[in-house]
C-alpha cells in the first residue's frame, strides 16, 4: 500500500510540523509506504492551457518539470494527502498551481452534475483516495468553510479535514475515512 504526501514548502510552520509528523505516523501505523513531495515557489511552471496533456501526450503534461513525477507518484498511490495551507479561504499559490496541473489525469470531455455544474470525465478506472488537510496559524471560521466548500466543489471523491490544533482530533478524523483507491468518479 502506497501513500503520497504533497505539501507547500513555503508554509512550514509549527502547525505544519505537527500535522506532518502526525500524518506520517498515522500512515506508517496503517502499513503504508510513504512518498512525499514539497513544492516551493518557482518549482512548477504554470499551466499554459495548451491542451497538450489531452492531445499531444494524453495523460502526461508536456511541460518538463516536477509535475511529471508528482502525477506519476499520485496515480501509483492508494492515498494522497495534501497538507495545504489555507490563505484567505483558498489554497496557497504553490498548492493551487499543483492542483491546476493535475488535469492530465482527466479527459477533456464534460458531464453535467446533479447540481447543474460541469466536470471533466475520468481518464482512469480508479484514483487514489484524496485527503485535503487544511491548516493555518490564524484560521477564522469563514475561511475554513470557504476552503472546504471550494475543495468539495472541484473534487467529489475527496475528504477535507481542517486542522484545529489537536493531533488527537486529527487522528480521530483520519480514522473516520475509508482508506484506499476509489472508483473513477472524481
C-alpha angles and dihedrals in degrees: 000000000000131000127188125202119198120188143166110252091202093067102053100146131152088268090052090051090052096050093040092054093042093048093048091048092048094050093044091051088052090055100254125149104226129218121179141189128195115203120210134186112291096009093109127047116228119257108267095201089235094138089223088134088062102035114021100032108009111214095011131084113239093216108097103225143099092300093080090060091044093051093045092050091043094054092046094053131089094211132023120195118193112202094204129183113221111227115182090335094309141087119280114262093255093050092045090053091052091048091049090052091055092087097101085075092065135053125252092241123103133222127188116240125218090261089057094251120124131236137177120260122249121268095197136044092238141014135195117272106261123217119185108200108192124196142167138175090229108026121172123196096249092054092050092050093047091049092051093045094049093046094050092044091060099039125035096186097056134105118214122206121181110206111233101188095271123103089194090058089047091054090047091052092046090051090057091062122090103230126214140061120324132213123270096278108110 
